[in-house]
Amino acid sequence: MEHLELFFKSIFIDNMVFATFLGMCSYLAVSKKVTTAVGLGAAVIFVLAVTVPLNWLLDQYILQPGALSWLGAEYAEYDLSFLSFILFIATIATMVQLVEIIVEKFSPSLYNSLGIFLPLIAVNCAILGGSLFMQSREIATLGLATTYGIGSGIGWFLAILAIAAIREKIRYSNIPAPLRGLGITFIVTGLMAIGFMSFGGMLTGGDEEAKEAPKTEAVKEIKEEVKAKDVKKKELANNTKETIK
């Protein structure tokens, strides 16, 4: 259940594009055609699915304060957290090079259409943001980190796929001249972000109900105690009246 909740939350609520507006350069530049958007989105899913769990291992066993205790007691006091950015980016760059080699080998047309934006995945803020959010949110296990990486990648993929499909259709629409190009793209992105915000209430509504349930039970218990005290007071009053008589 925890994996499923984190998976859907990373796709719809904490979407890299619509919630935090990360990776906007590639999102805007490569979203003119659905085919190129699908290719870049798949590459982003792969890179996030691999780099987030790898960086989780680096964070847990090398970077965190006391993470080197597995090497011996003398290393327990070391804190290498200042190397987080360097090691995270190095891991991301390695995976991006692997993706670039694979795409160039098996799909030269996609490689040419993506152009400079394929190697620029290495400096895509959405990729680094996935690892940094994983670190800041203190994701507990490697499995959850993998789920978060895959979910974040799918969320970015859905965002660029949706805007690419809309931009292909918008070409045939009568848009005012000042809004053509990036203007209408930003407006559509804002509207989609508002739509994705509605998912937040769907997933957090159950939590609010679960929080309210204990409160109602506590109120009922208090009312029952008050009633019991009132009954005791009435009994005492009746007893005193009888003794007086």
Buried (B, 14 or more C-beta within 10 A) or exposed (E): EEBEEBBBBBBBBBBBBBBBBBBBBBBBBBBBBBEBBBBBBBBBBBBBBBBBBBBBEBBBEBBBEEBBBEEEEEEEEBEBBEEBEEBBBEBBBBBBEEBBEEBBEEEEEBBEBBEEBBBBBBEBBBBBBBBBBBBEEEBEEBBBBBBBBBBBBBBBBBBBBBBBBBBBEBEEEEBEEEEEEEEBBEEBBEEBBEEBBEBBEEEEEEEEEEEEEEEEEEEEEEEEEEEEEEEEEEEEEEEEEEEEE
